[in-house]
Amino acid sequence: MTPSARLAAAIELLEAMEAESGRPADMVASAFLKARRYIGSKDRKAISERVWGILRRRARLDWWLARTELAAWPRNRLLADLALHDRLTPEQVAALFAGEGYGTGKLSPDEWTLLQGLKGRDLFHHDMPAWVRGEYPQWLEPALADAFGQRLAVEMGALRDEAPVDLRVNRLAIDRDGALARLAADGLAATPTPLSPLGLRLPARTQLATQGAFRDGLVEVQDEGSQLVSLLADAQPGQAVCDYCAGAGGKTLALAAAMGNKGRLLALDVSAPRSERAAERLRRAGIHNVTRRLLGPANDRWLRRQAAGFDRVLVDAPCSGSGTWRRNPDAKWRLSAERIDEVTALQADILDRASRLVKPGGRLIYVTCSLLPVENENQVASFLERHAEFAPLPVAPLWATLCDGDCPGDGGVLRLTPAANGTDGFFCAILSRTAAAPGEQRDHQGNDEQGQEHQAQDLGDIQRRAGDRAEADHTGEQGDDQESRGPI
């Protein structure tokens, strides 16, 4: 494709994303490119980089467009991006918009005026409000300021940047030094991550599916932050462990490796397609101690029999996904206050249900990829008020034995951010079960019919809300599969 044809395809893809604004951008892009098999790999890469760059710079581009009184349409955004980010002159842009072949249409008089007005301008401007410079929704500023205080600008600046590609070494098959050597043989110069003892970081994105180390199950794509919260679950060989919101299985894989393929690992989710993707990854990694089950009415009775049966229950809860905005720059603009209210209610429901599975002396590990206190600290505090049989377990002692470097923060809970730690945004709290819950024995034996009916209703509810969770889980899994930058 010519440079002009690539720009035309980028505009068309941006228009498709606008038309399907309720869907994640990478899903729209995947369908768009699948329908255009003629687009080669280099063209696909160039188109994706342009589109995702515009998504990352959207607030600033729109601010400049508003100053020139032009609508924030996809074509106008792309023109502004060429002028402000690429620093092209109006004449250089006009050469790309010659209207020839499969290229873009010629510039209109208003577009020429736009380019003249942006000539020599910088993408940043001192008059921009903080939310525009930081590329986040204005309505969310109070909640983000509550989370970060004086560090808000620094943290939001880091979330503007593209995330690195992190790999987790499959300790069942190889150690980190061996994985480094194998990747080097494949032509990939990886380096160890600073905090995860199992992490490797690549200098650039690559087609991992074609690499021998990936095909042989020696490494898996997983953000370092996701690796760390998986390690802090402290799953041990021979234990009974439940991954309550398993999704496509990124953390399930890490838990199984920590268990040495020994013991019982249950992976629960509401989505059959996600569960099937997990099955493929488990086979590739050589894991055989995992049982996959779907949450829903068909499994209500079976799940009730699992009450108080697990040493570890990991809840990687559906959330706003604000910690993954490096990978999902479109997600911030699809987020709403109503969505946060819905997801926090769902988180509380899931925590209550999952807590029933933890045996006395066991642990409930609550994880989100959110930066917002309402989904993190506030959610844990509310849970502890409802469940006197649980108590917080400090993260710092576990970190000292399971992770590298100093434990971030005060060591009570784990908070990770791109600016402070170089990872996606993550929150992790570990809650130890100190006693049986009131009435638990009756429920476990099947004598408390009201309790059983209540749980069945809960499970039916989560099944009905699977569509809502799919979007949240899409963001929640990005620390595991890291596909959100767009198909390349």
C-alpha positions as CSV (number, residue, x, y, z in Angstrom):
1,M,0.0,0.0,0.0
2,T,1.1,3.6,-0.6
3,P,1.4,5.9,2.4
4,S,-1.7,7.6,1.2
5,A,-3.6,4.3,1.0
6,R,-2.5,3.5,4.6
7,L,-3.9,6.9,5.8
8,A,-7.2,6.2,4.0
9,A,-7.4,2.8,5.7
10,A,-6.6,4.4,9.1
11,I,-9.4,6.9,8.6
12,E,-11.8,4.1,7.6
13,L,-10.8,2.1,10.7
14,L,-11.3,5.2,13.0
15,E,-14.7,5.7,11.5
16,A,-15.6,2.0,12.2
17,M,-14.5,2.5,15.8
18,E,-16.7,5.6,16.1
19,A,-19.7,3.7,14.6
20,E,-19.2,0.9,17.1
21,S,-18.2,3.0,20.1
22,G,-19.6,0.5,22.5
23,R,-17.1,-2.2,21.5
24,P,-13.4,-2.3,22.4
25,A,-11.2,-0.8,19.7
26,D,-9.1,-3.9,19.3
27,M,-12.2,-6.0,18.6
28,V,-13.3,-3.5,15.9
29,A,-9.8,-3.5,14.4
30,S,-9.6,-7.3,14.4
31,A,-12.8,-7.6,12.4
32,F,-11.9,-4.7,10.1
33,L,-8.5,-6.3,9.2
34,K,-9.9,-9.8,8.9
35,A,-12.3,-8.5,6.3
36,R,-9.4,-7.0,4.3
37,R,-7.0,-9.9,3.8
38,Y,-5.3,-8.0,1.1
39,I,-3.6,-5.7,3.7
40,G,-0.1,-7.0,4.3
41,S,1.7,-7.3,7.6
42,K,3.8,-4.1,7.2
43,D,0.7,-2.2,6.1
44,R,-1.3,-3.6,9.0
45,K,1.5,-2.5,11.4
46,A,1.6,1.0,10.0
47,I,-2.2,1.4,10.1
48,S,-2.4,0.1,13.6
49,E,0.4,2.4,14.9
50,R,-1.3,5.4,13.4
51,V,-4.8,4.5,14.8
52,W,-3.6,3.7,18.2
53,G,-1.4,6.8,18.3
54,I,-4.5,8.9,17.6
55,L,-6.4,7.1,20.3
56,R,-3.5,7.9,22.7
57,R,-3.5,11.6,21.7
58,R,-7.3,12.0,21.3
59,A,-7.9,14.6,24.0
60,R,-5.1,16.8,22.8
61,L,-6.0,16.5,19.2
62,D,-9.6,17.3,20.0
63,W,-8.6,20.4,22.0
64,W,-6.7,21.8,19.0
65,L,-9.6,21.0,16.7
66,A,-12.0,22.8,19.0
67,R,-9.8,25.9,18.9
68,T,-10.0,25.9,15.1
69,E,-13.8,25.3,15.3
70,L,-13.6,22.0,13.4
71,A,-15.5,18.9,14.4
72,A,-13.5,16.0,16.0
73,W,-14.1,13.6,13.1
74,P,-11.7,10.8,12.3
75,R,-10.3,12.5,9.2
76,N,-9.8,15.8,11.1
77,R,-8.1,14.0,13.9
78,L,-5.7,12.3,11.5
79,L,-4.9,15.6,9.8
80,A,-4.2,17.2,13.1
81,D,-2.1,14.3,14.1
82,L,0.0,14.6,11.0
83,A,0.6,18.3,11.7
84,L,1.1,18.1,15.5
85,H,2.7,14.7,16.1
86,D,4.5,14.1,12.8
87,R,5.2,17.9,12.4
88,L,4.4,17.7,8.6
89,T,3.9,21.0,6.8
90,P,0.6,21.7,5.0
91,E,2.3,21.1,1.7
92,Q,3.6,17.7,2.9
93,V,0.1,16.7,4.1
94,A,-1.4,17.9,0.8
95,A,1.0,15.6,-1.1
96,L,-0.4,12.6,0.9
97,F,-4.0,13.7,0.2
98,A,-3.7,13.9,-3.6
99,G,-6.9,11.9,-4.2
100,E,-5.2,9.3,-6.4
101,G,-5.8,5.6,-6.5
102,Y,-6.7,4.1,-3.2
103,G,-5.5,7.1,-1.3
104,T,-7.3,9.7,0.6
105,G,-9.4,12.4,-1.0
106,K,-8.1,15.9,-1.7
107,L,-8.0,18.5,1.1
108,S,-11.0,20.8,1.4
109,P,-10.5,24.6,1.9
110,D,-11.4,24.1,5.6
111,E,-8.8,21.3,6.0
112,W,-6.2,23.5,4.4
113,T,-7.0,26.3,6.8
114,L,-6.7,23.8,9.7
115,L,-3.3,22.7,8.6
116,Q,-2.2,26.3,8.2
117,G,-3.4,27.1,11.7
118,L,-1.5,24.1,13.2
119,K,1.7,24.7,11.3
120,G,4.7,24.7,13.7
121,R,2.5,24.1,16.7
122,D,3.3,21.5,19.4
123,L,0.9,18.8,20.5
124,F,1.0,20.2,24.0
125,H,-0.1,23.8,24.9
126,H,0.2,25.6,28.2
127,D,-3.6,26.5,28.1
128,M,-4.6,22.9,28.0
129,P,-6.4,21.8,31.2
130,A,-4.9,18.9,33.2
131,W,-7.4,16.3,31.9
132,V,-6.5,17.2,28.3
133,R,-2.7,17.0,28.9
134,G,-3.2,13.8,30.9
135,E,-5.6,12.2,28.4
136,Y,-8.3,11.1,30.8
137,P,-12.0,12.0,31.1
138,Q,-12.7,15.3,32.9
139,W,-15.5,13.8,35.0
140,L,-13.0,11.2,36.5
141,E,-10.5,13.8,37.7
142,P,-11.7,13.9,41.3
143,A,-11.4,10.2,41.7
144,L,-8.0,10.1,40.1
145,A,-6.8,13.0,42.2
146,D,-8.0,11.1,45.3
147,A,-5.9,8.2,44.2
148,F,-2.7,10.1,43.3
149,G,-2.8,13.6,44.8
150,Q,0.2,15.6,43.7
151,R,1.4,12.7,41.5
152,L,-1.6,12.8,39.2
153,A,0.1,14.5,36.3
154,V,3.1,12.1,36.4
155,E,0.9,9.0,36.7
156,M,-1.4,10.0,33.9
157,G,1.6,10.9,31.7
158,A,2.9,7.3,32.1
159,L,-0.6,6.0,31.2
160,R,-0.3,7.9,27.9
161,D,2.7,5.8,26.8
162,E,2.7,2.5,25.1
163,A,3.1,-0.5,27.4
164,P,6.1,-2.9,27.0
165,V,5.7,-6.6,26.1
166,D,6.4,-8.7,29.2
167,L,6.8,-12.5,29.2
168,R,6.4,-14.9,32.1
169,V,8.8,-17.9,32.1
170,N,7.0,-21.2,32.5
171,R,8.9,-22.6,35.4
172,L,7.5,-26.1,34.7
173,A,9.6,-26.2,31.5
174,I,12.6,-23.9,31.9
175,D,14.3,-21.4,34.2
176,R,14.7,-17.7,33.4
177,D,18.3,-18.0,32.1
178,G,17.3,-20.9,29.9
179,A,14.4,-18.8,28.5
180,L,16.7,-15.9,27.9
181,A,19.0,-18.1,25.9
182,R,16.1,-19.7,23.9
183,L,14.7,-16.2,23.0
184,A,18.1,-15.0,22.0
185,A,18.4,-18.0,19.7
186,D,15.1,-16.8,18.2
187,G,16.6,-13.4,17.6
188,L,14.8,-11.7,20.6
189,A,16.9,-9.7,23.0
190,A,14.9,-9.9,26.2
191,T,15.9,-8.6,29.6
192,P,14.8,-9.7,33.1
193,T,12.0,-7.6,34.7
194,P,13.1,-5.8,37.9
195,L,10.3,-7.1,40.3
196,S,9.1,-10.5,39.0
197,P,11.6,-13.3,39.3
198,L,9.9,-15.0,36.3
199,G,9.5,-12.0,34.1
200,L,11.3,-11.0,30.8
201,R,10.8,-7.8,28.8
202,L,11.1,-7.4,25.1
203,P,12.4,-4.2,23.6
204,A,9.6,-4.1,21.0
205,R,6.4,-5.9,19.9
206,T,6.9,-9.0,17.8
207,Q,4.8,-11.8,16.3
208,L,5.3,-14.1,19.3
209,A,3.1,-16.9,17.8
210,T,5.9,-17.6,15.2
211,Q,8.6,-17.9,17.9
212,G,9.8,-21.3,19.0
213,A,10.0,-20.4,22.7
214,F,6.3,-19.4,22.7
215,R,5.1,-22.3,20.5
216,D,6.8,-24.7,22.9
217,G,5.2,-23.3,26.0
218,L,8.4,-22.0,27.5
219,V,7.0,-18.4,27.9
220,E,3.6,-16.8,28.1
221,V,2.7,-13.1,27.5
222,Q,1.8,-11.6,30.9
223,D,2.4,-8.1,32.2
224,E,4.9,-8.0,35.1
225,G,2.2,-6.6,37.4
226,S,-0.1,-9.6,36.6
227,Q,2.8,-11.9,37.3
228,L,3.4,-10.3,40.7
229,V,-0.2,-10.6,41.9
230,S,-0.2,-14.2,40.8
231,L,3.0,-14.9,42.8
232,L,1.5,-13.2,45.9
233,A,-1.4,-15.7,45.8
234,D,1.4,-18.1,47.2
235,A,-0.2,-21.2,45.7
236,Q,1.6,-24.3,46.9
237,P,2.0,-27.8,45.4
238,G,-0.8,-30.1,46.7
239,Q,-3.2,-27.3,47.6
240,A,-6.7,-26.7,46.5
241,V,-6.8,-23.4,44.6
242,C,-9.6,-21.6,42.8
243,D,-9.2,-18.9,40.1
244,Y,-12.7,-17.5,40.4
245,C,-12.7,-15.1,37.4
246,A,-10.2,-17.1,35.2
247,G,-11.0,-15.5,31.8
248,A,-8.6,-16.7,29.2
249,G,-6.4,-18.2,31.8
250,G,-3.3,-16.0,32.2
251,K,-3.2,-16.2,36.0
252,T,-4.4,-19.8,36.0
253,L,-1.3,-20.7,34.1
254,A,0.9,-18.8,36.6
255,L,-0.9,-20.5,39.6
256,A,-0.5,-24.0,38.0
257,A,3.2,-23.4,37.5
258,A,3.6,-22.2,41.1
259,M,1.9,-25.4,42.2
260,G,4.3,-27.5,40.2
261,N,1.3,-29.2,38.4
262,K,0.4,-30.8,41.8
263,G,-2.8,-30.3,43.6
264,R,-6.2,-29.2,42.5
265,L,-6.7,-26.0,40.5
266,L,-10.3,-24.9,39.6
267,A,-10.7,-22.3,36.8
268,L,-14.2,-20.6,36.8
269,D,-15.6,-18.2,34.3
270,V,-18.9,-17.2,32.8
271,S,-17.7,-17.3,29.2
272,A,-17.3,-20.6,27.2
273,P,-15.1,-19.0,24.5
274,R,-12.7,-17.5,27.1
275,S,-12.6,-20.9,28.8
276,E,-11.7,-22.6,25.5
277,R,-8.9,-20.1,24.9
278,A,-7.6,-21.0,28.3
279,A,-7.7,-24.7,27.4
280,E,-5.4,-24.1,24.4
281,R,-2.9,-22.2,26.6
282,L,-2.9,-24.8,29.3
283,R,-2.1,-27.6,26.7
284,R,0.7,-25.5,25.3
285,A,2.2,-25.0,28.8
286,G,2.0,-28.7,29.7
287,I,-0.4,-28.1,32.6
288,H,-2.7,-30.9,33.7
289,N,-3.9,-30.1,37.2
290,V,-6.6,-27.6,36.1
291,T,-10.4,-28.3,36.0
292,R,-12.4,-25.7,34.0
293,R,-16.0,-25.0,34.8
294,L,-18.5,-22.4,33.8
295,L,-20.4,-20.3,36.3
296,G,-24.1,-20.7,35.7
297,P,-27.3,-22.5,36.7
298,A,-26.0,-25.9,35.4
299,N,-23.2,-25.9,37.9
300,D,-25.0,-24.3,40.9
301,R,-25.4,-27.5,42.9
302,W,-21.8,-28.7,42.2
303,L,-20.4,-25.3,43.2
304,R,-22.3,-25.2,46.5
305,R,-20.6,-28.5,47.4
306,Q,-17.2,-26.8,47.1
307,A,-17.9,-24.4,50.1
308,A,-14.9,-24.0,52.4
309,G,-12.9,-26.3,50.2
310,F,-10.0,-24.2,49.0
311,D,-6.7,-23.0,50.4
312,R,-6.5,-20.1,48.0
313,V,-9.3,-18.3,46.0
314,L,-8.0,-15.7,43.6
315,V,-10.6,-13.1,42.5
316,D,-9.3,-11.1,39.5
317,A,-12.4,-9.0,39.5
318,P,-14.1,-7.3,36.6
319,C,-13.3,-3.6,36.9
320,S,-13.0,-0.3,35.1
321,G,-9.7,-1.3,33.6
322,S,-8.2,2.1,34.3
323,G,-4.8,0.5,35.1
324,T,-4.6,-0.8,31.5
325,W,-5.1,2.4,29.6
326,R,-1.6,2.1,28.2
327,R,-3.0,-0.9,26.3
328,N,-6.6,0.2,25.9
329,P,-6.5,4.0,25.3
330,D,-10.0,3.8,23.9
331,A,-11.4,2.3,27.1
332,K,-11.1,5.6,29.1
333,W,-13.5,7.3,26.8
334,R,-16.1,4.4,26.9
335,L,-16.0,4.5,30.7
336,S,-18.9,6.1,32.6
337,A,-20.0,6.8,36.1
338,E,-22.8,4.4,35.6
339,R,-20.4,1.7,34.5
340,I,-18.3,2.2,37.6
341,D,-21.4,1.9,39.8
342,E,-22.4,-1.3,38.0
343,V,-18.9,-2.9,38.3
344,T,-18.4,-2.0,42.0
345,A,-21.7,-3.7,42.8
346,L,-20.6,-6.7,40.8
347,Q,-17.3,-6.8,42.6
348,A,-19.0,-6.9,46.0
349,D,-21.3,-9.7,44.8
350,I,-18.4,-11.8,43.5
351,L,-16.3,-11.3,46.6
352,D,-19.2,-12.5,48.8
353,R,-19.7,-15.6,46.6
354,A,-16.0,-16.4,46.3
355,S,-15.4,-16.0,50.1
356,R,-17.7,-19.0,50.7
357,L,-15.2,-21.2,48.9
358,V,-12.3,-20.3,51.3
359,K,-11.6,-22.8,54.0
360,P,-10.7,-21.6,57.6
361,G,-7.0,-20.8,57.4
362,G,-7.1,-20.2,53.7
363,R,-6.8,-16.9,51.8
364,L,-8.9,-14.8,49.5
365,I,-6.8,-12.8,47.1
366,Y,-8.6,-9.8,45.6
367,V,-7.1,-8.2,42.5
368,T,-8.2,-5.5,40.1
369,C,-6.4,-3.7,37.2
370,S,-8.0,-0.5,38.4
371,L,-6.5,2.7,39.8
372,L,-9.6,3.9,41.6
373,P,-10.0,3.6,45.4
374,V,-13.7,2.8,45.1
375,E,-12.8,-0.5,43.3
376,N,-9.8,-1.2,45.6
377,E,-9.4,0.0,49.2
378,N,-13.0,0.9,49.6
379,Q,-14.2,-2.4,48.2
380,V,-11.9,-4.4,50.6
381,A,-13.0,-2.3,53.6
382,S,-16.7,-2.9,52.8
383,F,-16.1,-6.6,52.5
384,L,-14.3,-6.8,55.8
385,E,-17.2,-5.0,57.5
386,R,-19.6,-7.7,56.1
387,H,-17.3,-10.7,56.9
388,A,-15.8,-10.7,60.4
389,E,-14.4,-14.2,59.6
390,F,-11.7,-12.5,57.3
391,A,-8.8,-10.4,58.3
392,P,-6.2,-8.5,56.1
393,L,-2.8,-10.2,55.6
394,P,0.1,-7.8,55.0
395,V,1.7,-8.2,51.5
396,A,5.2,-7.2,52.6
397,P,6.2,-10.6,54.2
398,L,5.0,-12.5,51.2
399,W,6.8,-10.2,48.8
400,A,10.1,-10.7,50.6
401,T,10.0,-14.4,49.9
402,L,8.2,-14.5,46.5
403,C,9.3,-11.3,44.6
404,D,12.4,-9.3,43.8
405,G,13.3,-5.8,45.0
406,D,11.6,-3.8,47.7
407,C,7.9,-4.2,48.2
408,P,6.1,-1.1,46.8
409,G,4.1,1.1,49.2
410,D,3.5,0.5,52.9
411,G,3.3,-3.3,52.5
412,G,-0.3,-3.6,53.7
413,V,-1.7,-4.0,50.2
414,L,-0.1,-3.9,46.8
415,R,-0.6,-0.9,44.5
416,L,1.3,-0.9,41.2
417,T,1.3,1.9,38.5
418,P,3.1,2.5,35.3
419,A,4.9,5.6,36.6
420,A,6.0,4.1,39.9
421,N,6.6,0.5,39.0
422,G,6.7,0.2,35.2
423,T,3.8,-2.2,35.2
424,D,0.1,-1.9,34.4
425,G,-2.0,-0.5,37.2
426,F,-2.8,-3.2,39.7
427,F,-4.3,-3.6,43.2
428,C,-4.0,-6.7,45.3
429,A,-5.3,-7.3,48.8
430,I,-4.8,-10.7,50.6
431,L,-7.5,-11.6,53.1
432,S,-7.0,-14.6,55.5
433,R,-10.0,-16.6,56.7
434,T,-9.7,-16.9,60.5
435,A,-12.9,-18.8,61.2
436,A,-16.0,-20.4,59.7
437,A,-18.8,-18.0,58.7
438,P,-22.0,-18.2,60.7
439,G,-24.3,-20.9,59.3
440,E,-21.7,-22.2,56.9
441,Q,-21.9,-25.8,58.1
442,R,-25.7,-25.9,57.4
443,D,-25.1,-24.5,53.9
444,H,-22.3,-26.9,53.2
445,Q,-24.5,-29.9,54.2
446,G,-27.3,-28.7,52.0
447,N,-29.7,-28.0,54.9
448,D,-30.0,-24.3,54.6
449,E,-32.4,-24.1,51.6
450,Q,-32.7,-20.3,51.8
451,G,-28.9,-20.0,51.6
452,Q,-28.8,-22.3,48.6
453,E,-31.5,-20.5,46.8
454,H,-29.8,-17.2,47.4
455,Q,-26.5,-18.5,45.9
456,A,-28.3,-20.0,43.0
457,Q,-29.9,-16.6,42.3
458,D,-26.5,-14.9,42.6
459,L,-25.0,-17.3,40.0
460,G,-27.9,-16.8,37.7
461,D,-27.4,-13.1,38.0
462,I,-23.7,-13.3,37.1
463,Q,-24.7,-15.4,34.1
464,R,-27.2,-12.7,32.9
465,R,-24.6,-10.0,33.4
466,A,-22.0,-11.9,31.4
467,G,-22.3,-9.4,28.6
468,D,-21.4,-6.6,30.9
469,R,-18.6,-8.6,32.4
470,A,-17.2,-9.3,29.0
471,E,-16.2,-5.7,28.5
472,A,-14.7,-5.5,31.9
473,D,-12.9,-8.8,31.6
474,H,-11.6,-7.7,28.2
475,T,-9.7,-5.0,30.0
476,G,-9.0,-7.1,33.0
477,E,-7.2,-9.7,31.0
478,Q,-4.9,-7.3,29.2
479,G,-2.2,-7.8,31.8
480,D,-2.2,-11.4,30.7
481,D,-2.6,-11.4,26.9
482,Q,-1.5,-7.8,26.1
483,E,-3.3,-7.8,22.7
484,S,-5.0,-4.4,23.1
485,R,-2.6,-2.3,21.2
486,G,-4.3,-3.5,18.0
487,P,-3.7,-6.3,15.5
488,I,-0.4,-6.0,13.8
